[in-house]
Amino acid sequence: MNTVNDSYHSLLARHDAMRLRRQLLSPGARQAAEGEAGTRAGAAPPQQPYDGAADQRVITDHLELVTPFGDLIAHLYDAMFAHWPYLRRLFPESMEFQRRHLEGIFWYLIENLHDPDEVASVFTRLGRDHRKLGVRPAHYRAFEAALCEALRRTAGPRWNEAMEQAWVRMLRFAVAAMVRGAEAALGEPPAWQATVTGHELRRPDLAVLRVRTHEPYPYRAGQHAAVASPLLPQAWRQYSLACAPRPDGELEFHVRLTGRGGVSEALVTRTRPGDTLRLGPASGTMTLDDDLAHDLLLVASGTGWAAAKALLQELAARRATRRGAHRAAHLFLGVRHPSALYDTEAPDELRRRYPWLQVTQVVGEGPGPGEHHALAEVVAGHGGWSRHLAYVSGPPSMVGPLVARLTAGPSPALPAARIRHDPLPDRAQGLPGAGSGPGPAPPRGRTAPGTR
């Protein structure tokens, strides 16, 4: 990371440390501080519950004035960087990902505004994650002003004050939740520095990275983390943690090259042992229940194996140390060819290591529009999953059809509440997870597949 960004984040870290010290010395002042932070962000605590459904109706009734969102987002960033040029350093050099990311944010908010509690919950968690970007309440005020300017410019003469205020209230509601999440996380680092301890190129387009953070890194098997390389400051991508927590604190990530010039290329082809990366806080709910009440069904394809591997490791540890945790598991591992098993041993070795695990390898996955059809058919064809807890990890083209098959039957079907899976792409095709820059991030699904 360059010297300017290093100095900026060091200053913010000292500022956060002073704020945390004041909170610890005066616990009673915490609520007042959080209220003040929300006000500074342009989102004073509401005196009555937010009527998101009313704003949703206003916004959707006039949505054709500002959609597709491409022009709106272009005008927004033009206005923000023109009025506040110093904010440009909070964004990656290439804005393509950020624009798609912000489009996903807008669609999520508009489509879920009728459920303010859910939106608030999602954006509170995202506020914690956004601390790694160096975002402050003043940046949200700038974002709001730029958004209003962009809305007027995009919509033209038909735009009016009522429409604009509905957008402003929507944004302020999300921002207030993010500020609360950030304030509540002052006791943890905004990001963790990590040294690369191992880098193995398993295929020309896929690397297994091992890293060790400089401070303890809390997470659970099945969760994911945003990763940034100093080669691309302020560009972050999500990757599943490919191991359960270990005594030595070492972490593992499986990274597939998805394009040139991005984070995945930096991690796969330009990262070596001894290099330093940055990690955002762990998040995601694709984790094992504290009290497992069901046997497990795990379905993984591609680097979706990372999350399945971590879950199997935790289940094995539980079986070794806890009475009553003797749950069995069935793993379906989808690969295009046996040589694509880049990390795990052959299925026979997995069975020997975990006698309580059944492994079904499904070969012949594509490529093509129906590349994961075989995997979905084989899993559904086995049947008898209605009493299981399912974890599905892999590309959305596999997750969607498989979840649909499991919940559709044959009767009795597996209840949707007992299927935990990677998020499906939103209508804007934005990548899930925390992005870059001072706009809020779209929500994740039950966990994150990373950039696969």
N, C-alpha and C positions, 0 to 999 in steps of 0.2 A: 504494500500500500504506500502511496506517496506521502511525502513529509507533511503536506498541508492537511491531508485527512488524518494522519497519525496525531498531529497536534490538536486537531479539532476534537477527535474522540477522546484524547487524554484530558482535555479541558472539560468535556461533558462528564467524564468519569469522576473527576474531582468535584464537579458540581453535584452529581448524584450522591457522592459520599457525604457531602455536607448536608444535603437534604435528608438522607437516611439518619445521620447523627441527630439532627433536630427532631425527627420523628421518634427516635429511641429515647431521647431525653425528655420529650414531652408527648407521650402517647395520645393524650387528649386532644392534641392539636392536629392529629392526622386527618380527621374528617374535614376540618376547616381547610387544611392544605389541599386536599383533593378537590373540594369545592372551588377553591381559588384557582387551581389548575384548570378545571373545566371552564371557568369563566374566562381565563386567559386564552383558552382555545376557541373562544367564540361560542361556547356552549354552556351557558349558565344553567345550574340545576333546575329542571322544570318544576313548576309549582303543582302540576297535575300530570297524570300519565300521558305519555305521548300518543296521539291519535295517528298512528302510522297508516291505518287504512284510509283515512280521509286524504292524506297527502298522496298515497298510492293512487287513488282515483284521479286526482288532479294531474299527476305526472303522466299516468298512462293515457288519459283522455287526450293529451296533447303531445304524445311521444313522437308522432311523425314529424314534428318540427325540428327535432334534434337527432333523429336517427336516420341512417346508421351513425354510430358514434364516432366514426373516423374523423370527420371534420371538427366535431366538438372537442375531441381530445387534442387534436393538432392545435386548435385555437387556444385551448387551455394552457398547454405548455409554452406556446409562443408568448402568451400574456405573462405567465409567471416568470419566465426567464428574462423577459424584457424589463419587468418592473423590479424583480429581485434576482439579478444575475448570479449572486453568490450561491443561490440554491442549486445551481447546475452541478456543483461538486457532489451533491448528495445522490446523484443519479449515475448509472453506468454510462460509458461512452456511447454505446448503441442504445437507442430508445425504443427499438422495435418490440422487445419483450415487455417493457413497461407499458407501452400503449395497449397491447393486447391484454395485459394484466389489468389495467384500469378499466377497460371495457367490460371485463368480467365482474369487476367491483360494481359498476353501475347496474348491470343486469341483476346481480344478486340482490342488491338493495331494493331495486324497484319490484322485483318479483316476491320479496319476502317481507316487505314493509308492513304488511298486515299483521305480522307477528313480531312486535317490538322486543319482546323478551328474548326470543331466539336471536334476533339481530344483535341485541346488546350483549348476549353471552358470547357470540362469535367474535365480535369486535373487541370485547374486553380481553379475550385471549390474544387477539392479534396486536393489541396495544403493547402487551408484554413482549411479543416477538419483534415489534418494530423499533424497540430501543436500540437494537444492534445497528440501525441505520443512522442513528444520531438525530432522529426527528424530535422536534420540540414544539410546544403549543403555538409559537409564533409562525411556524411553518404551515400549520393547519389554517391559520388566518389568511396567509398568503394564498394557499390553495383555494380557499373559499372565494376570495376576491377574484382570482383568475377564473374560477368556474363560472361565476356570475357574468363576467365579461364575455366568456366563451359562449355561454347560453344565449346571450343577447345577439352576439354576432352570428351564431349559427341559425337561430330561429327566425331572425328578421323582424319585420314590423308587427307580426301577429303575436309576438311575445308580450306578456304583461306581468305586472307585479305579483299577482296571485300565483302564477306558475313558478316564478322565480323563488318566492318564499317557500313554496312546497319543497323545491330542491334544496334550499338552504336549511330548512328544518330537518330534512332527511340527512343531509351531510353532518349537521351539528349533532344530531342524535348519535350517529356512528362515531364521530370524533370524541364526544364526551365519554363514550364507553372505552375507546382506545386510551384516552388519558387516564381513566381509572385503572385500566389494566397496567399501564406503564408505572403509575404511582405505586401500585401494590407490589411491583416487582423490584423495588429499589434495593432489596436485600440480596439480589443476585447480579452477576455481571451482565451487561447488555449483550456481550458476546464473549466467547471463550477462545483464547489463542491455543492452537494445537500444532504440535510438531509431527510431521510425517515420519513414522517409524518403519513403514514398509510400503512398497509400490510394486505390484506384480501385474504385468501385462499378460492376462490370460488369453486374450485374443487381440488382434490388431485394433479392434474397436471397443475393448472392454478391459478395465483395470480394477483390481481389488486393492483398496487403500486401507492402511492401518495408521491410526494417529493416536497420540496421547496428549490430552489437554494439560495446560499448565496449572489449572485449578480443577478441583473435583467437578465432574460433569454429571448432573443427575438426569436419569432417563429410565425408561422401562422398555423391555423387549417389545417390538412391534411399533415403536414410535419412529419419528423421522426428525431430521435436523436440516436447517439451511446451511449451506457451505459456500464460502467465498474464498477465492484465490487472490493473492496480491497481484497477480498478473492482470486481473480485471477488477479494479477497485469498485465497490458498491454494486457489483453484480452477484446475486445470490441464487442458488438453485437448491431444491429440496431433494434429499436422498434418505432412504430408509437406513436405519442403523442395522447392520447385519450381524449383530451379536447381542446376547444378553449381557447385562452389567458384569464386568470381570473384576477380580480383586486387584489386578494391576492397573485398572483404569483405561486400558487400551480399547479403542473403538475401531469398527470396521465399516467401510462403505464399498458398495459395488457400483461402479460408474460406467455407463455405456456411452460411447461417443454418439451424439445426436446431431451434430452439425459443426461446421467450421467457425472459429472465431468466438465461441462461447465458453461457458464455464466447463462444460463436459470435456471439450478439447483441452483446455488448460489442465484439468485434473488427469485426463487419460494420457496425454502425450507430452506435457511440459512440466510435470510435477515429479520430484525425486525425494528420496529419504533425506531428512534434514530440513526440508522446506517447511514454512509456517503457513497454516491455513487459519481461517476464522470460522467458528461454528455459532449459529444462533441457538436459542434455547430449544430443548426437545419438546415436541408436541405430538398430538395424535392420540386417538382412543382405540387403536387396533391392538389392545393389550389383553392379557389374560385376566379374567376375573379373580378377585382374591379367593373366592370360594368357588372352585369349578364344579358346576352342577351337571355338566354334559361332556360327553366325549367330543373330540375335536375333528373337524373336517378342514384340512388345509389344501388350498389350490393355488399353485404358483406357476407363473410363466415368465421367462426372461429374467431380468434382474428383480422381479417380484420374489425370487427365491431368497433375497436378502432378509425380508421381513419374516418369511416362513422359517428360515434358519434360526433367527433370533428367538422366535416363539418356541421352536423345538428345544433349543438349549435351555430356556427357562422351564419348560415342562419337565425336562430331564432332571434339572436341579430340584424341582419341587418333589418329584417322585423319590429322589434320593434322600430328602431331608424331612418331608412332611407326611404324616399319616393321613389317610383319606384323600390324598391327591393322586391316586392311582388311576388317572384317566388315560384312555387309549386315544390314538390319533391315526387318521388315514390321510396320507399326503398324495395328491395328484400333481405330478410334475410334468408340465408341458414343454416340449422342446421340438425344434424343427428337425433336428438330427442328433443322434447320440453324442456327436462331437461338440454340440452346443452346451453340454454340461460343463460350464466353465469353472465351477467352484466345488460343487458337491461331489462326493464320491458316487460311484455307480449305485443304483438302487439296492443291490444286494448288500453293499457295505453299510448303507443307512439302516437296513433291517437288522444287521448284526449289531450295530452300535446301539440301536433303540429297539429292543425286542417287542415293545408295546406299540410299535409303529408299523403300519402297513403302507407300502409305497407302490403306487401305480404310475409308471412312466408312459406318457402319451407322446408318441413320435409322429412327426409329419404335420407340422403346424402351419404350413403356408409356403411362401408369402401370398398375399392376395386379400380381397375383401372378406373372405371367409376363413382367414388363416387360423382362427381359434375355434372353428366349428367342431373339430374333432375332440378337443379337450372338453368343451361343454357337453357334447353328446356322451362321452365316456363317463364323466362325473354323474350326469343325470341318469344314465343307464344303470349305474350301480344301485341307485335308489336307497331307501331306508335312511334318509338323512334327517327326518323330521324331529328326531330326538337329539340332534347334534348341535354344536356351536361351530359356525363356519367362519373361516378367515380366507379371503380371496385377495391375492396380491399379484399385480401385473398390469399390463397396458389396458386402457379403457376398452379397447376392442375385444378383449377377453372378459373383462369384469362384467360389462353390461349384459351380454347374452347369457353368461353363466348365472348371474343373480336372477335374471328373469326365469331361467329354467328351474332353478332351485325353488323359487317361490311359487311357481305355477304347478308344481307337482311332478309326477303323478301323486295323487292323494295317498297319504297325507303329505302336504308340502312342508317345506322348512319355513317357519315364520321369518319374515323380513327382519324382525327385531333381533334375531339370533344370527344374522349375517353381517360380518364386519369386513369392510372392503375399501379398496382404494377409491377415491372420488372419481366420478364420471365427469367428462369435460362439460363445461357450461355451454350455453348457446353461443357465446362469443368465442369459444374455443380457447379461452385464456388458460394458461397453465395454473393449476392450483398452488397455493402456498404463498408465503410472504414474498413480496416483490421488492422493488427498490424505490426509494424516493418517498416524499411525505404524504402521498395519498394512501388511504387505508388499503389493506389487502383483502382479496376475496377469501371466503372460508374454504377450509379443507373438508373432505369427506371424513370418514371414520379414521382414515390414516392417509399417508401420502406415498405415492409410488416413486417420488422423485422425478427426475427428468430422464425418462427411459427411452 
